[in-house]
Amino acid sequence: MTTTPPAAHALADPELIAAYGDHVLAVEPTGAEPVPAGARHGNPLQLLWTWTSPNMEFATVFIGVLAVGVFHLAFWPAVLALVLGTGLGSVAHAFLGLAGPRFGVPQMVAGRSAFGFRGNALPAGLNALTAGIGWFAVNSVSAAYALNTLLAWPLLLCLFIVVVLQVAIAYFGHNFIHTAERYTFPVLTVIFVVASIVILAKSHPGTANGAGAFPGAFWLTAGAAFGYAAGWTPYGSDYTRYLPKETAKWKVALWPGLGVFLSCVGLGIVGAASVTVAIPADVAAKLSLTGAFTYGLPTWLANLTLLAIAVGGIAANALNIYSGTLSFVAMGIKLPPIVRRATVALVFGAAGTAVAWSGLSDSAGKYENFLLVITYWIGPWLAVVFTDRLLRRGQSDAQVGALLQDTRFRLWAGPLAMAAGTALGVWLFSNQTEYVGVVPRHVPGIGDLAFAAGFLIAGALYLVLLRIPGLGPASATVAPAATAAPADVV
């Protein structure tokens, strides 16, 4: 067995990272590099507002609107589906953030232990597209519509205003993002709580009786809610990696999980209720989605809510662009020194703007499909990551941390299991406007279970593939304990 030292990935100057410290008005120098102990700072409580503010926006509200207004689910079953889907996504998100203090790396770098250095390009690349371009476009559109309704400015102008602000926040990086989310947190919370009380008071939940519900409406809603909450899971340790290693694990898990759950469930329920607010048909035909949501509010509160929707969209996209760029650099692509994380953020902003521009029409149908498509790859990815964490429970942080930076480390079982789980899950159980799988075609009431099927298939297949020569862990260093662990677990 060779004892050749592992090939380490090129890292930024630790002194440069340490100098960054807790400075807010400074461009973060780190990308996929581990944050050294001397540069660790922060309080886990900051994760509460970092994961609440980005959800105080219309994309969250619209999940509830989809449930009642599009899927025609009855109000209380819609509430249950929102709680179920969001709860599962929030728990997964809380768990994954624990890798941050342990290894000091972004989430997609922590995943290298399950996918290998090169194989990790599959989930990292998908997340770069999903976060930096897909979610960027979705939230830019909702924020632009809110500004358009509020100021009556041209929609395209509103889109560019939103884009410039959110790209600027992401460009500065970690500390600036946490600070921006902290200051928007109380403002957004107060405005949305007051608006929610008024909308709930004017709603008529009983009119949403589910009489015209789509087949599988409950599971479609739960899947969409999970897709939104779980859409944050690939970002988990991106915002915890600067915390000191000794930070209590329960705090690192509790605050982000609670932030996602409370904000998503709360605004999802309000969105479901808003569909039952009486609006004259001739008026409703002229309203945008955000305009319909604020229709029953007093003018002053409606204007504040529209402003909050725009600010919330910007708060969400600051995270999306930032994490999208981290995922891109985590793919292991060698970039010239001039192309840093901050520069990639500008490129992603431009690409996301183009997609958002094209999505200004039929935003409702595209958003529904997007939420479901996210779950198709995140479900199998989560299965492989969770299984890997279970198999490595006996390894030290130092062992795993060294593996994450080893460019020679290969583990092809991970990407193969994820790809197969995604493909089979979609082929068998997808149920959306662009494609209906084999099972829903014959049993429409089953909804869209591609996530659950993909999760189970990928997890089981990963355990099997680990035993096949050439697909299990291989490195220049001593092989990790995961090579022997499957025999004890399965």
C-alpha positions as CSV (number, residue, x, y, z in Angstrom):
1,M,0.0,0.0,0.0
2,T,1.5,3.3,-1.0
3,T,2.2,6.0,1.5
4,T,2.6,8.8,-1.1
5,P,1.2,12.0,0.4
6,P,-2.1,13.0,-1.1
7,A,-2.3,15.6,-3.8
8,A,-3.8,18.6,-2.1
9,H,-6.1,21.0,-3.9
10,A,-4.7,24.5,-4.4
11,L,-5.7,26.6,-1.4
12,A,-5.8,30.4,-0.8
13,D,-3.3,32.0,1.5
14,P,-4.4,31.2,5.1
15,E,-3.1,34.5,6.2
16,L,-5.3,36.3,3.7
17,I,-8.3,34.3,4.9
18,A,-7.5,35.1,8.5
19,A,-7.2,38.8,7.7
20,Y,-10.7,38.7,6.3
21,G,-12.0,38.0,9.9
22,D,-15.3,39.5,10.6
23,H,-14.9,42.5,8.2
24,V,-18.2,43.3,6.5
25,L,-17.1,45.8,3.8
26,A,-14.4,43.5,2.4
27,V,-14.6,41.0,-0.5
28,E,-14.3,37.5,0.9
29,P,-11.1,35.8,-0.3
30,T,-12.1,32.2,0.1
31,G,-13.8,29.9,-2.3
32,A,-13.7,26.1,-1.8
33,E,-10.8,26.3,0.6
34,P,-11.2,25.2,4.2
35,V,-11.5,28.1,6.7
36,P,-8.5,27.9,9.1
37,A,-9.1,27.9,12.9
38,G,-7.6,31.4,13.2
39,A,-10.3,32.8,10.9
40,R,-13.3,31.2,12.6
41,H,-15.8,33.6,14.1
42,G,-19.6,34.2,14.5
43,N,-22.5,33.1,16.7
44,P,-24.8,30.2,15.6
45,L,-27.8,32.4,16.4
46,Q,-27.0,34.4,13.3
47,L,-28.2,31.4,11.3
48,L,-31.8,32.1,12.4
49,W,-32.1,35.3,10.5
50,T,-29.8,34.1,7.7
51,W,-32.3,31.3,7.0
52,T,-35.5,33.3,7.8
53,S,-35.0,36.5,5.7
54,P,-34.5,34.7,2.4
55,N,-37.8,32.9,2.8
56,M,-39.8,36.1,3.5
57,E,-40.6,36.6,-0.1
58,F,-43.3,35.7,-2.7
59,A,-41.7,32.4,-3.9
60,T,-42.5,31.0,-0.5
61,V,-46.0,32.4,-0.5
62,F,-46.6,30.9,-3.9
63,I,-46.2,27.4,-2.7
64,G,-49.4,27.8,-0.8
65,V,-51.0,29.6,-3.8
66,L,-50.1,26.5,-5.9
67,A,-51.7,24.2,-3.4
68,V,-55.1,25.8,-3.4
69,G,-55.1,28.0,-6.5
70,V,-53.5,25.6,-9.0
71,F,-53.8,22.1,-7.5
72,H,-57.2,23.0,-6.0
73,L,-56.4,21.2,-2.8
74,A,-58.7,21.9,0.2
75,F,-57.2,24.4,2.7
76,W,-56.5,22.1,5.7
77,P,-55.0,19.3,3.7
78,A,-52.9,22.0,2.0
79,V,-51.7,23.1,5.4
80,L,-50.8,19.5,6.3
81,A,-48.9,19.0,3.1
82,L,-47.0,22.2,3.6
83,V,-46.0,21.2,7.1
84,L,-45.0,17.7,6.0
85,G,-42.9,18.7,3.0
86,T,-41.3,21.7,4.7
87,G,-40.6,19.7,7.9
88,L,-38.6,17.0,6.0
89,G,-36.6,19.6,4.1
90,S,-35.9,21.6,7.2
91,V,-34.6,18.6,9.1
92,A,-32.3,17.7,6.2
93,H,-31.0,21.2,6.0
94,A,-30.3,21.4,9.8
95,F,-28.3,18.2,9.6
96,L,-26.1,19.1,6.7
97,G,-25.0,22.4,8.2
98,L,-23.1,20.5,10.8
99,A,-20.3,19.9,8.3
100,G,-19.4,23.6,8.4
101,P,-17.7,23.8,11.8
102,R,-16.3,20.3,11.5
103,F,-14.4,20.8,8.2
104,G,-14.6,24.6,7.5
105,V,-15.7,23.9,3.9
106,P,-18.7,24.7,1.7
107,Q,-21.4,22.0,1.4
108,M,-20.4,20.8,-2.0
109,V,-16.8,20.3,-0.9
110,A,-18.0,18.3,2.2
111,G,-19.8,16.0,-0.3
112,R,-16.5,14.9,-1.9
113,S,-16.3,12.2,0.7
114,A,-19.3,10.5,-0.9
115,F,-18.6,11.3,-4.5
116,G,-14.8,11.5,-4.9
117,F,-12.9,14.6,-6.0
118,R,-13.9,14.3,-9.7
119,G,-17.2,12.6,-9.3
120,N,-18.3,15.5,-7.0
121,A,-18.6,17.6,-10.2
122,L,-22.0,16.0,-10.8
123,P,-23.9,17.4,-7.7
124,A,-21.7,20.5,-7.5
125,G,-22.4,21.4,-11.2
126,L,-26.1,20.7,-10.8
127,N,-26.3,23.0,-7.7
128,A,-24.3,25.7,-9.5
129,L,-27.0,25.7,-12.2
130,T,-29.9,25.3,-9.8
131,A,-28.8,28.0,-7.3
132,G,-26.8,30.4,-9.4
133,I,-29.1,30.5,-12.4
134,G,-32.4,28.6,-11.6
135,W,-33.3,30.0,-8.2
136,F,-31.8,33.3,-9.1
137,A,-34.2,33.6,-12.0
138,V,-37.3,32.5,-10.0
139,N,-36.7,35.0,-7.2
140,S,-35.7,37.8,-9.5
141,V,-39.0,37.5,-11.4
142,S,-41.1,37.6,-8.2
143,A,-39.1,40.6,-6.8
144,A,-39.4,42.4,-10.2
145,Y,-43.1,41.9,-10.3
146,A,-43.4,43.3,-6.8
147,L,-41.5,46.5,-7.7
148,N,-43.5,46.8,-10.9
149,T,-46.8,46.6,-9.0
150,L,-45.5,49.0,-6.4
151,L,-43.9,51.7,-8.6
152,A,-45.6,51.1,-11.9
153,W,-42.1,51.1,-13.5
154,P,-41.4,49.0,-16.6
155,L,-41.0,45.3,-15.6
156,L,-37.6,45.0,-17.3
157,L,-36.2,48.0,-15.4
158,C,-37.4,46.5,-12.1
159,L,-35.7,43.3,-13.0
160,F,-32.4,45.0,-13.5
161,I,-32.6,47.0,-10.3
162,V,-33.2,43.7,-8.4
163,V,-30.3,42.0,-10.2
164,V,-27.8,44.7,-9.4
165,L,-28.6,44.8,-5.7
166,Q,-28.5,41.0,-5.2
167,V,-25.3,40.5,-7.2
168,A,-23.6,43.2,-5.2
169,I,-24.4,41.5,-1.9
170,A,-23.2,38.1,-3.2
171,Y,-20.0,39.7,-4.6
172,F,-18.8,40.8,-1.2
173,G,-19.5,37.3,0.2
174,H,-20.0,35.6,3.6
175,N,-19.8,38.4,6.2
176,F,-21.8,40.9,4.1
177,I,-24.5,38.4,3.5
178,H,-24.9,37.5,7.2
179,T,-25.1,41.2,8.0
180,A,-27.6,42.0,5.2
181,E,-29.9,39.2,6.4
182,R,-29.7,40.3,10.0
183,Y,-30.9,43.8,9.2
184,T,-33.6,42.7,6.8
185,F,-34.9,40.1,9.3
186,P,-36.9,42.3,11.7
187,V,-38.2,44.5,8.9
188,L,-39.5,41.7,6.8
189,T,-40.8,39.7,9.7
190,V,-42.9,42.6,11.0
191,I,-44.3,43.5,7.6
192,F,-45.2,39.9,6.7
193,V,-46.7,39.2,10.1
194,V,-49.0,42.2,9.9
195,A,-50.0,41.5,6.3
196,S,-50.6,37.8,7.1
197,I,-53.0,38.7,10.0
198,V,-55.0,40.9,7.6
199,I,-55.1,38.4,4.8
200,L,-56.1,35.5,7.1
201,A,-58.9,37.7,8.6
202,K,-60.3,38.4,5.1
203,S,-59.9,34.9,3.7
204,H,-62.6,32.2,3.5
205,P,-60.7,28.9,3.9
206,G,-64.0,26.9,3.7
207,T,-64.4,27.9,0.1
208,A,-61.4,25.8,-0.7
209,N,-63.1,22.4,-0.3
210,G,-60.9,20.4,-2.7
211,A,-63.9,19.5,-5.0
212,G,-61.8,20.2,-8.1
213,A,-58.5,18.9,-6.8
214,F,-56.0,17.5,-9.2
215,P,-55.2,13.8,-8.8
216,G,-52.4,13.5,-6.3
217,A,-52.8,17.2,-5.2
218,F,-51.7,16.4,-1.7
219,W,-48.4,14.8,-2.7
220,L,-47.8,17.4,-5.4
221,T,-48.1,20.1,-2.7
222,A,-45.9,18.1,-0.3
223,G,-43.3,17.6,-3.0
224,A,-43.3,21.3,-3.9
225,A,-43.0,22.3,-0.3
226,F,-40.1,19.8,0.2
227,G,-38.5,21.1,-3.0
228,Y,-38.5,24.6,-1.7
229,A,-37.1,23.8,1.8
230,A,-34.7,21.1,0.5
231,G,-33.5,23.5,-2.2
232,W,-31.5,25.1,0.6
233,T,-29.8,21.8,1.7
234,P,-26.9,22.0,-0.8
235,Y,-26.0,25.3,0.8
236,G,-26.0,24.1,4.4
237,S,-22.4,24.4,5.5
238,D,-21.7,27.4,3.2
239,Y,-23.0,29.6,6.0
240,T,-21.7,27.6,9.0
241,R,-18.1,27.0,7.9
242,Y,-16.7,30.1,9.6
243,L,-18.1,29.1,13.0
244,P,-15.6,27.8,15.6
245,K,-15.2,24.1,15.5
246,E,-16.3,23.8,19.2
247,T,-19.7,25.4,18.5
248,A,-22.4,23.3,20.0
249,K,-23.9,21.0,17.4
250,W,-27.5,21.5,18.5
251,K,-27.2,25.2,18.0
252,V,-25.7,24.8,14.5
253,A,-28.6,22.5,13.6
254,L,-31.5,24.2,15.4
255,W,-31.4,27.8,14.2
256,P,-31.2,27.2,10.4
257,G,-33.8,24.4,10.6
258,L,-36.1,26.5,12.6
259,G,-35.6,29.5,10.4
260,V,-36.5,27.6,7.2
261,F,-39.4,25.7,8.8
262,L,-41.2,28.7,10.5
263,S,-40.9,31.1,7.6
264,C,-41.8,28.6,4.9
265,V,-44.8,27.1,6.7
266,G,-46.1,30.4,7.9
267,L,-46.0,32.2,4.5
268,G,-47.1,29.0,2.7
269,I,-50.3,28.9,4.8
270,V,-50.9,32.6,4.2
271,G,-50.4,32.0,0.5
272,A,-53.0,29.2,0.5
273,A,-55.5,31.5,2.4
274,S,-54.9,34.4,0.0
275,V,-56.4,32.4,-2.8
276,T,-59.7,32.4,-0.9
277,V,-59.9,36.2,-0.5
278,A,-62.8,37.4,-2.7
279,I,-61.6,39.4,-5.7
280,P,-64.0,40.5,-8.5
281,A,-63.4,38.6,-11.7
282,D,-62.8,41.7,-13.8
283,V,-60.2,43.0,-11.3
284,A,-58.5,39.6,-10.9
285,A,-57.9,39.4,-14.6
286,K,-55.8,42.5,-14.5
287,L,-53.7,41.7,-11.4
288,S,-50.2,40.2,-11.4
289,L,-49.5,37.4,-9.0
290,T,-48.1,39.7,-6.4
291,G,-50.9,42.2,-7.0
292,A,-53.5,39.5,-6.3
293,F,-51.8,38.6,-3.1
294,T,-51.9,42.1,-1.7
295,Y,-55.4,43.0,-3.1
296,G,-57.2,42.7,0.3
297,L,-54.6,44.9,2.2
298,P,-55.0,48.6,2.9
299,T,-53.0,50.6,0.5
300,W,-50.2,51.5,2.9
301,L,-49.8,47.9,4.0
302,A,-50.0,46.6,0.4
303,N,-47.2,48.9,-0.6
304,L,-45.1,47.9,2.4
305,T,-45.8,44.2,1.5
306,L,-44.8,44.7,-2.1
307,L,-41.6,46.3,-0.9
308,A,-40.9,43.4,1.5
309,I,-41.5,40.9,-1.3
310,A,-38.9,42.7,-3.4
311,V,-36.4,42.9,-0.5
312,G,-37.1,39.3,0.4
313,G,-36.3,38.2,-3.2
314,I,-33.0,40.0,-3.1
315,A,-32.2,38.5,0.3
316,A,-32.9,35.0,-1.1
317,N,-30.9,35.6,-4.3
318,A,-27.9,36.9,-2.4
319,L,-27.6,33.3,-1.0
320,N,-28.4,31.7,-4.3
321,I,-25.7,33.4,-6.2
322,Y,-23.1,33.1,-3.5
323,S,-23.7,29.3,-3.0
324,G,-24.0,28.8,-6.7
325,T,-20.5,30.2,-7.2
326,L,-19.2,28.2,-4.3
327,S,-20.6,25.0,-5.9
328,F,-18.9,26.0,-9.2
329,V,-15.5,26.4,-7.7
330,A,-16.0,23.2,-5.7
331,M,-16.2,21.3,-8.9
332,G,-12.4,21.3,-8.9
333,I,-11.9,23.2,-12.1
334,K,-8.6,25.0,-12.2
335,L,-9.3,28.7,-12.7
336,P,-6.7,31.4,-13.4
337,P,-5.9,33.5,-10.3
338,I,-7.9,36.5,-11.6
339,V,-11.1,34.4,-11.7
340,R,-12.1,34.2,-8.0
341,R,-15.4,33.4,-6.4
342,A,-16.4,37.0,-6.5
343,T,-15.8,37.2,-10.3
344,V,-17.8,34.0,-10.9
345,A,-20.7,35.6,-9.0
346,L,-20.8,38.4,-11.6
347,V,-20.9,35.8,-14.4
348,F,-23.7,33.8,-12.7
349,G,-25.7,37.1,-12.2
350,A,-25.5,37.8,-15.9
351,A,-26.6,34.3,-16.8
352,G,-29.4,34.3,-14.2
353,T,-30.7,37.6,-15.5
354,A,-31.1,36.2,-19.0
355,V,-33.1,33.2,-17.7
356,A,-35.2,35.5,-15.5
357,W,-35.9,37.7,-18.5
358,S,-37.2,34.8,-20.5
359,G,-39.3,33.6,-17.5
360,L,-41.3,36.8,-17.1
361,S,-44.2,35.1,-18.8
362,D,-46.0,32.0,-17.5
363,S,-44.0,32.2,-14.3
364,A,-46.6,30.1,-12.4
365,G,-46.3,27.0,-14.5
366,K,-42.5,27.3,-14.8
367,Y,-42.2,27.7,-11.0
368,E,-44.2,24.6,-10.3
369,N,-42.1,22.5,-12.6
370,F,-38.9,24.0,-11.2
371,L,-39.8,23.1,-7.6
372,L,-40.4,19.5,-8.6
373,V,-37.3,19.2,-10.8
374,I,-35.1,20.3,-7.9
375,T,-36.3,17.3,-5.8
376,Y,-35.4,14.9,-8.6
377,W,-31.7,15.3,-8.1
378,I,-31.6,16.6,-4.5
379,G,-33.4,13.4,-3.2
380,P,-30.8,11.0,-4.6
381,W,-28.0,13.4,-3.6
382,L,-29.2,13.5,0.0
383,A,-29.4,9.7,0.0
384,V,-25.8,9.3,-1.0
385,V,-24.6,12.0,1.4
386,F,-26.5,10.6,4.4
387,T,-25.4,7.1,3.7
388,D,-21.8,8.2,3.5
389,R,-22.0,10.1,6.7
390,L,-23.4,7.0,8.4
391,L,-20.6,4.8,7.1
392,R,-17.9,7.3,8.1
393,R,-19.2,7.8,11.7
394,G,-16.1,6.1,13.1
395,Q,-13.7,8.3,11.3
396,S,-12.1,11.4,12.8
397,D,-12.6,14.9,11.4
398,A,-9.0,15.1,10.5
399,Q,-9.2,11.9,8.3
400,V,-12.3,13.1,6.5
401,G,-11.0,16.6,6.2
402,A,-7.8,15.4,4.5
403,L,-9.9,13.3,2.1
404,L,-11.9,16.4,1.0
405,Q,-8.8,18.1,-0.3
406,D,-7.2,15.0,-1.9
407,T,-7.4,15.4,-5.6
408,R,-6.6,11.7,-6.2
409,F,-9.5,10.5,-4.2
410,R,-12.0,8.5,-6.3
411,L,-15.4,7.1,-5.3
412,W,-17.5,6.4,-8.4
413,A,-20.2,4.6,-6.5
414,G,-21.6,8.0,-5.4
415,P,-22.1,9.7,-8.8
416,L,-23.4,6.5,-10.4
417,A,-25.9,5.9,-7.6
418,M,-27.1,9.5,-7.7
419,A,-27.4,9.5,-11.5
420,A,-29.3,6.2,-11.6
421,G,-31.6,7.2,-8.7
422,T,-32.4,10.5,-10.4
423,A,-33.1,8.8,-13.8
424,L,-35.2,6.0,-12.5
425,G,-37.1,8.2,-10.1
426,V,-38.1,10.6,-12.9
427,W,-38.9,7.8,-15.4
428,L,-41.1,5.9,-13.0
429,F,-42.7,8.6,-10.8
430,S,-42.4,12.1,-12.3
431,N,-45.7,13.9,-12.5
432,Q,-45.5,17.5,-13.9
433,T,-46.6,19.3,-17.1
434,E,-43.4,18.5,-19.0
435,Y,-43.3,14.8,-18.3
436,V,-45.4,12.2,-16.6
437,G,-43.7,9.0,-15.5
438,V,-44.8,5.4,-16.0
439,V,-46.6,5.0,-12.6
440,P,-48.6,8.3,-12.6
441,R,-49.7,7.7,-16.1
442,H,-51.6,4.6,-14.8
443,V,-52.3,5.8,-11.3
444,P,-52.7,9.7,-11.4
445,G,-53.7,9.9,-7.8
446,I,-50.2,9.0,-6.6
447,G,-48.9,12.5,-7.3
448,D,-45.2,13.0,-7.9
449,L,-43.0,10.6,-5.9
450,A,-39.9,10.9,-8.0
451,F,-38.0,12.3,-5.0
452,A,-38.9,9.5,-2.6
453,A,-38.2,6.8,-5.2
454,G,-34.9,8.4,-6.2
455,F,-33.8,8.7,-2.6
456,L,-34.5,5.0,-1.9
457,I,-32.9,3.8,-5.2
458,A,-29.8,5.9,-4.8
459,G,-29.2,4.9,-1.2
460,A,-29.6,1.2,-1.8
461,L,-27.5,1.3,-5.0
462,Y,-24.7,3.2,-3.3
463,L,-24.3,0.5,-0.7
464,V,-24.2,-2.2,-3.5
465,L,-21.8,-0.3,-5.7
466,L,-19.3,0.3,-2.9
467,R,-18.6,-3.4,-3.0
468,I,-17.7,-3.5,-6.7
469,P,-13.9,-3.2,-7.4
470,G,-13.0,0.1,-9.0
471,L,-16.2,1.9,-7.8
472,G,-15.4,2.0,-4.1
473,P,-13.0,4.5,-2.4
474,A,-9.5,4.7,-4.0
475,S,-6.8,7.2,-3.1
476,A,-3.1,7.7,-2.7
477,T,-3.6,7.7,1.0
478,V,-4.8,4.9,3.2
479,A,-8.3,3.8,2.1
480,P,-11.1,5.2,4.3
481,A,-13.1,3.2,6.8
482,A,-16.1,3.3,4.4
483,T,-14.5,0.5,2.4
484,A,-15.2,-2.0,5.2
485,A,-18.2,-0.3,6.8
486,P,-20.9,-1.5,4.3
487,A,-20.4,-5.1,5.4
488,D,-21.3,-4.1,9.0
489,V,-24.2,-1.9,8.1
490,V,-26.1,-3.8,5.4
